[in-house]
Amino acid sequence: MYEPIPHKRWHLMLLGHALTHEDLFLYRSFSDFALHLHTNTIGPIIIAQKFLQISADAPPSRLVFISSDSGSTALFREHEDGFGAYGASKAALNQMLRHLAAELKRKGGLWEDVCVLAMHPGEVQT
């Protein structure tokens, strides 16, 4: 457990993790799929969780996570062959962020004003 830092408020917390390997769904291994989930979904959520515990009395005003339009459940991008694990991991991140925002809102006080944002920065050459 982390010791809270009293009266220090982060104004912006940017969490960006991305891993993608273009490989057709039929040939994706369990370990590849698990790696996508650990890197793109679980990692950013756990890091945010730890930061939120550090400053329990002064939450950040904004939590910004790097997501992707490949994770959109409303606008499926069927032309993206080989992006199944990546898209699923970003869709899972987006859903976790919905739950995080709802939990913070229910907590009340300064917590209900925290903006939780999933941002798609566009395609990046890495």
SVG drawing of the C-alpha trace seen along z (x, -y; Angstrom):
<svg xmlns="http://www.w3.org/2000/svg" viewBox="-23 -21 32 42">
<polyline fill="none" stroke="black" stroke-width="0.4" points="0.0,0.0 1.2,-3.5 1.3,-6.4 -1.1,-9.1 0.5,-12.4 -1.7,-15.1 -2.9,-18.1 -1.0,-17.4 -3.3,-17.1 -2.2,-15.8 -3.9,-17.7 -3.2,-15.2 -2.2,-11.6 -1.5,-10.2 -1.2,-6.4 -0.1,-4.9 0.7,-1.3 0.5,0.3 1.6,3.7 0.4,5.1 1.6,8.0 -0.1,8.4 -1.1,12.0 -4.3,13.6 -6.7,14.7 -6.4,18.4 -2.7,18.4 -2.7,16.3 -1.3,18.2 -2.6,18.0 0.6,16.4 0.4,13.7 -3.2,12.9 -2.4,12.8 0.6,10.5 -1.8,8.1 -4.2,8.1 -1.4,7.6 0.2,4.8 -2.8,2.9 -5.5,3.5 -4.3,4.7 -1.1,2.7 -2.6,-0.7 -5.5,0.1 -3.1,1.3 -0.8,-1.7 -3.9,-4.1 -5.1,-2.2 -1.7,-2.7 -1.6,-6.4 -5.1,-6.9 -4.1,-5.3 -1.1,-7.6 -3.3,-10.7 -6.5,-9.5 -7.6,-13.0 -6.7,-14.9 -7.5,-12.9 -6.2,-14.0 -8.5,-16.2 -7.9,-14.1 -7.0,-10.5 -6.1,-10.1 -5.5,-6.6 -4.1,-5.9 -6.7,-3.6 -7.4,-3.0 -10.2,-3.0 -9.4,0.6 -11.0,1.2 -14.3,-0.5 -17.3,1.8 -19.5,-0.7 -17.4,-1.1 -15.9,2.3 -12.9,2.0 -13.2,5.3 -10.4,4.4 -7.8,4.7 -6.6,8.2 -4.3,9.4 -5.6,6.8 -7.9,9.2 -5.9,9.4 -5.0,5.7 -8.6,4.6 -9.9,6.9 -7.4,5.6 -8.2,2.0 -12.0,2.7 -11.4,4.3 -9.5,1.1 -12.4,-1.1 -14.9,1.0 -12.7,0.9 -12.5,-2.9 -16.3,-3.1 -16.4,-1.2 -13.6,-3.3 -15.5,-6.6 -18.7,-5.3 -16.9,-4.2 -15.2,-7.5 -18.5,-9.3 -20.2,-7.2 -17.3,-8.0 -18.4,-11.6 -16.6,-14.8 -13.6,-15.7 -13.7,-12.1 -16.9,-12.7 -15.2,-15.5 -12.3,-13.3 -12.4,-13.2 -11.6,-9.6 -10.7,-9.8 -9.8,-7.1 -7.9,-8.8 -7.1,-7.5 -4.0,-9.4 -4.1,-8.1 -1.8,-5.5 1.7,-5.7 4.8,-4.3 6.6,-2.4"/>
</svg>
